[in-house]
Amino acid sequence: MRQFTIESRVQQGQLQLNNIPFADNTVVKVVVIPKVPLENLSTVAPIAPKQPFEQPRRPGALAGRLKIADDFDAPLPDSIASAFRGEQA
């Protein structure tokens, strides 16, 4: 797989990629890495290191607080089961 870098600018919402050295109808993967100062980026979700639990989890800690239906492990209806298998309904 060939890899190379092309710098381009977005103009009117369009990314122009000209003079790419591939034949017509070649499938390419484009990874866009904007060159924007970090101050201009907004945070979608904070990134923080994984914190360990203060106390280890205890099996059965929610006993009596959860209700599982009696038919929880019953076979699925055919319409739903076929969808999981990727079959058309």
N, CA, C and O of each residue as an XYZ file, in Angstrom:
356
protein
N       0.848     -1.171      0.000
C       0.000      0.000      0.000
C       0.898      1.240      0.000
O       1.804      1.353      0.826
N       0.647      2.159     -0.919
C       1.409      3.395     -0.982
C       0.790      4.425     -0.053
O      -0.432      4.549      0.028
N       1.630      5.151      0.635
C       1.155      6.227      1.486
C       1.910      7.498      1.132
O       3.113      7.469      0.876
N       1.197      8.602      1.119
C       1.839      9.880      0.884
C       0.987     10.966      1.500
O      -0.162     10.728      1.871
N       1.541     12.151      1.610
C       0.858     13.275      2.234
C       0.599     14.359      1.196
O       1.486     14.737      0.431
N      -0.631     14.846      1.190
C      -1.002     15.972      0.336
C      -1.623     17.015      1.250
O      -2.518     16.700      2.034
N      -1.166     18.230      1.158
C      -1.773     19.300      1.938
C      -2.785     20.022      1.059
O      -2.511     20.331     -0.101
N      -3.948     20.286      1.624
C      -5.006     20.957      0.882
C      -5.811     21.797      1.854
O      -5.686     21.643      3.069
N      -6.632     22.679      1.326
C      -7.482     23.526      2.160
C      -8.946     23.244      1.841
O      -9.300     22.910      0.710
N      -9.779     23.384      2.855
C     -11.221     23.283      2.660
C     -11.706     24.646      2.187
O     -11.443     25.665      2.826
N     -12.415     24.657      1.066
C     -12.962     25.894      0.524
C     -14.444     25.685      0.262
O     -14.831     24.778     -0.475
N     -15.267     26.525      0.864
C     -16.719     26.446      0.740
C     -17.221     25.056      1.107
O     -18.101     24.506      0.444
N     -16.652     24.496      2.168
C     -17.088     23.191      2.645
C     -16.605     22.013      1.824
O     -16.998     20.878      2.095
N     -15.766     22.249      0.829
C     -15.276     21.189     -0.052
C     -13.779     21.004      0.138
O     -13.035     21.981      0.220
N     -13.340     19.763      0.207
C     -11.920     19.462      0.259
C     -11.473     19.105     -1.141
O     -11.932     18.120     -1.718
N     -10.569     19.914     -1.691
C     -10.101     19.703     -3.054
C      -8.828     18.864     -3.038
O      -7.840     19.250     -2.414
N      -8.844     17.741     -3.708
C      -7.662     16.891     -3.835
C      -7.346     16.767     -5.316
O      -7.995     16.009     -6.037
N      -6.357     17.505     -5.760
C      -5.980     17.492     -7.168
C      -4.620     16.829     -7.332
O      -3.822     16.763     -6.397
N      -4.377     16.341     -8.542
C      -3.081     15.750     -8.898
C      -2.714     14.552     -8.036
O      -1.555     14.393     -7.653
N      -3.692     13.712     -7.728
C      -3.408     12.486     -6.983
C      -2.896     11.448     -7.981
O      -3.543     11.208     -9.001
N      -1.746     10.829     -7.704
C      -1.131      9.933     -8.683
C      -1.733      8.528     -8.707
O      -1.027      7.553     -8.449
N      -3.017      8.411     -9.011
C      -3.677      7.120     -9.132
C      -4.484      7.086    -10.420
O      -4.876      8.126    -10.950
N      -4.721      5.909    -10.905
C      -5.552      5.751    -12.103
C      -7.015      6.027    -11.751
O      -7.400      5.975    -10.583
N      -7.820      6.319    -12.767
C      -9.246      6.519    -12.556
C      -9.864      5.280    -11.920
O      -9.407      4.161    -12.155
N     -10.890      5.481    -11.125
C     -11.648      4.426    -10.454
C     -10.843      3.656     -9.408
O     -11.256      2.574     -8.990
N      -9.710      4.194     -8.983
C      -8.945      3.579     -7.899
C      -9.602      3.938     -6.580
O      -9.939      5.100     -6.354
N      -9.787      2.966     -5.712
C     -10.374      3.216     -4.398
C      -9.250      3.656     -3.465
O      -8.223      2.986     -3.360
N      -9.451      4.787     -2.789
C      -8.448      5.296     -1.864
C      -9.105      5.571     -0.516
O     -10.311      5.803     -0.433
N      -8.305      5.542      0.518
C      -8.755      5.880      1.866
C      -8.140      7.230      2.205
O      -6.927      7.408      2.093
N      -8.970      8.180      2.617
C      -8.494      9.519      2.930
C      -8.645      9.738      4.430
O      -9.733      9.570      4.982
N      -7.554     10.112      5.085
C      -7.568     10.453      6.503
C      -7.313     11.946      6.599
O      -6.280     12.436      6.143
N      -8.247     12.665      7.188
C      -8.130     14.116      7.286
C      -7.650     14.476      8.684
O      -8.285     14.125      9.678
N      -6.533     15.173      8.752
C      -5.989     15.639     10.026
C      -5.906     17.159      9.941
O      -4.980     17.697      9.334
N      -6.869     17.856     10.547
C      -6.851     19.311     10.436
C      -5.682     19.907     11.205
O      -5.334     19.452     12.295
N      -5.084     20.937     10.611
C      -4.009     21.661     11.283
C      -4.635     22.885     11.940
O      -4.655     23.974     11.367
N      -5.141     22.688     13.144
C      -5.843     23.736     13.871
C      -5.163     23.881     15.229
O      -4.842     22.875     15.862
N      -4.937     25.111     15.689
C      -4.382     25.270     17.032
C      -5.292     24.621     18.077
O      -6.516     24.698     17.973
N      -4.698     23.990     19.068
C      -5.493     23.293     20.082
C      -6.489     24.207     20.774
O      -7.540     23.747     21.221
N      -6.176     25.498     20.871
C      -7.093     26.428     21.533
C      -8.409     26.552     20.771
O      -9.430     26.902     21.364
N      -8.404     26.270     19.461
C      -9.604     26.424     18.635
C     -10.495     25.188     18.654
O     -11.594     25.213     18.100
N     -10.043     24.114     19.278
C     -10.836     22.889     19.321
C     -11.732     22.891     20.540
O     -11.347     23.382     21.601
N     -12.934     22.339     20.389
C     -13.823     22.220     21.537
C     -13.811     20.766     22.007
O     -13.624     19.849     21.208
N     -14.009     20.570     23.280
C     -13.982     19.233     23.858
C     -15.353     18.591     23.724
O     -16.359     19.157     24.153
N     -15.385     17.412     23.128
C     -16.630     16.658     23.036
C     -16.796     15.832     24.302
O     -17.879     15.787     24.886
N     -15.732     15.186     24.717
C     -15.732     14.403     25.954
C     -14.339     14.509     26.551
O     -13.343     14.449     25.831
N     -14.268     14.665     27.849
C     -12.947     14.764     28.455
C     -12.204     13.433     28.346
O     -12.799     12.362     28.475
N     -10.920     13.517     28.112
C     -10.095     12.322     28.044
C      -9.291     12.261     29.337
O      -8.539     13.180     29.663
N      -9.461     11.178     30.057
C      -8.771     11.030     31.330
C      -8.286      9.592     31.455
O      -8.887      8.687     30.874
N      -7.222      9.370     32.194
C      -6.765      7.996     32.376
C      -7.795      7.180     33.147
O      -8.552      7.711     33.959
N      -7.806      5.892     32.877
C      -8.729      4.988     33.556
C      -8.388      4.954     35.040
O      -7.242      4.720     35.423
N      -9.386      5.186     35.855
C      -9.186      5.177     37.298
C      -9.605      3.820     37.867
O     -10.647      3.288     37.485
N      -8.819      3.265     38.759
C      -9.219      1.989     39.362
C     -10.405      2.197     40.306
O     -10.600      3.290     40.838
N     -11.192      1.139     40.507
C     -12.289      1.202     41.462
C     -11.702      1.374     42.858
O     -10.649      0.818     43.173
N     -12.392      2.150     43.693
C     -11.906      2.310     45.063
C     -12.048      1.001     45.829
O     -11.198      0.652     46.648
N     -13.135      0.280     45.553
C     -13.343     -1.015     46.194
C     -13.544     -2.043     45.094
O     -14.158     -1.736     44.072
N     -13.039     -3.259     45.281
C     -13.276     -4.277     44.260
C     -14.764     -4.610     44.177
O     -15.492     -4.507     45.164
N     -15.205     -5.013     42.981
C     -16.616     -5.375     42.816
C     -16.911     -6.649     43.595
O     -16.073     -7.545     43.693
N     -18.113     -6.709     44.144
C     -18.543     -7.851     44.942
C     -19.664     -8.590     44.218
O     -20.722     -8.006     43.983
N     -19.460     -9.867     43.854
C     -20.560    -10.612     43.233
C     -21.776    -10.633     44.162
O     -21.650    -10.840     45.369
N     -22.950    -10.414     43.577
C     -24.188    -10.440     44.352
C     -24.510     -9.135     45.035
O     -25.451     -9.077     45.826
N     -23.759     -8.079     44.757
C     -23.990     -6.798     45.435
C     -25.370     -6.226     45.120
O     -25.913     -5.463     45.920
N     -25.949     -6.578     43.969
C     -27.274     -6.068     43.596
C     -28.369     -7.116     43.789
O     -29.472     -6.959     43.265
N     -28.081     -8.165     44.522
C     -29.083     -9.226     44.752
C     -30.337     -8.622     45.372
O     -30.267     -7.852     46.330
N     -31.487     -8.988     44.805
C     -32.760     -8.493     45.296
C     -33.125     -7.120     44.767
O     -34.232     -6.648     45.024
N     -32.242     -6.466     44.043
C     -32.517     -5.125     43.525
C     -32.779     -5.128     42.024
O     -33.211     -4.116     41.473
N     -32.522     -6.251     41.355
C     -32.770     -6.386     39.925
C     -33.803     -7.466     39.691
O     -33.849     -8.455     40.423
N     -34.639     -7.283     38.670
C     -35.627     -8.301     38.304
C     -35.336     -8.761     36.888
O     -35.303     -7.954     35.960
N     -35.129    -10.039     36.727
C     -34.923    -10.627     35.409
C     -36.187    -11.403     35.070
O     -36.658    -12.216     35.864
N     -36.730    -11.146     33.888
C     -37.981    -11.785     33.477
C     -37.824    -13.299     33.455
O     -36.746    -13.820     33.166
N     -38.918    -14.003     33.766
C     -38.887    -15.470     33.784
C     -38.542    -16.043     32.415
O     -37.930    -17.107     32.329
N     -38.931    -15.346     31.337
C     -38.665    -15.856     29.987
C     -37.402    -15.240     29.380
O     -37.270    -15.185     28.157
N     -36.483    -14.781     30.212
C     -35.260    -14.130     29.749
C     -34.508    -14.964     28.716
O     -34.033    -14.424     27.717
N     -34.395    -16.247     28.938
C     -33.632    -17.104     28.036
C     -34.520    -17.911     27.082
O     -34.080    -18.906     26.506
N     -35.770    -17.474     26.922
C     -36.673    -18.153     25.990
C     -36.225    -17.855     24.555
O     -35.613    -16.816     24.308
N     -36.522    -18.749     23.610
C     -36.146    -18.496     22.210
C     -36.789    -17.196     21.705
O     -37.901    -16.840     22.096
N     -36.066    -16.509     20.837
C     -36.585    -15.278     20.243
C     -37.657    -15.594     19.210
O     -37.646    -16.679     18.629
N     -38.582    -14.670     18.971
C     -39.520    -14.850     17.874
C     -38.752    -14.957     16.549
O     -37.688    -14.357     16.401
N     -39.287    -15.715     15.592
C     -38.597    -15.927     14.318
C     -38.228    -14.626     13.618
O     -37.164    -14.539     13.005
N     -39.090    -13.611     13.699
C     -38.795    -12.352     13.002
C     -37.543    -11.681     13.563
O     -36.768    -11.093     12.809
N     -37.341    -11.762     14.861
C     -36.163    -11.146     15.483
C     -34.927    -12.033     15.269
O     -33.850    -11.532     14.944
N     -35.086    -13.334     15.451
C     -33.956    -14.260     15.259
C     -33.417    -14.184     13.844
O     -32.203    -14.219     13.644
N     -34.305    -14.078     12.850
C     -33.842    -14.004     11.456
C     -33.081    -12.706     11.190
O     -32.154    -12.688     10.380
N     -33.463    -11.627     11.863
C     -32.745    -10.364     11.714
C     -31.324    -10.482     12.266
O     -30.390     -9.930     11.684
N     -31.153    -11.180     13.361
C     -29.807    -11.399     13.908
C     -28.948    -12.237     12.964
O     -27.729    -12.075     12.922
N     -29.571    -13.115     12.223
C     -28.835    -13.954     11.261
C     -28.600    -13.209      9.949
O     -27.940    -13.735      9.053
N     -29.133    -11.990      9.825
C     -28.949    -11.207      8.602
C     -29.900    -11.590      7.497
O     -29.678    -11.238      6.339
N     -30.941    -12.296      7.829
C     -31.927    -12.715      6.808
C     -32.983    -11.630      6.645
O     -33.308    -10.909      7.588
N     -33.506    -11.531      5.441
C     -34.573    -10.565      5.165
C     -35.881    -11.075      5.726
O     -36.191    -12.264      5.649
N     -36.643    -10.154      6.291
C     -37.950    -10.533      6.875
C     -39.014    -10.581      5.811
O     -40.171    -10.880      6.108
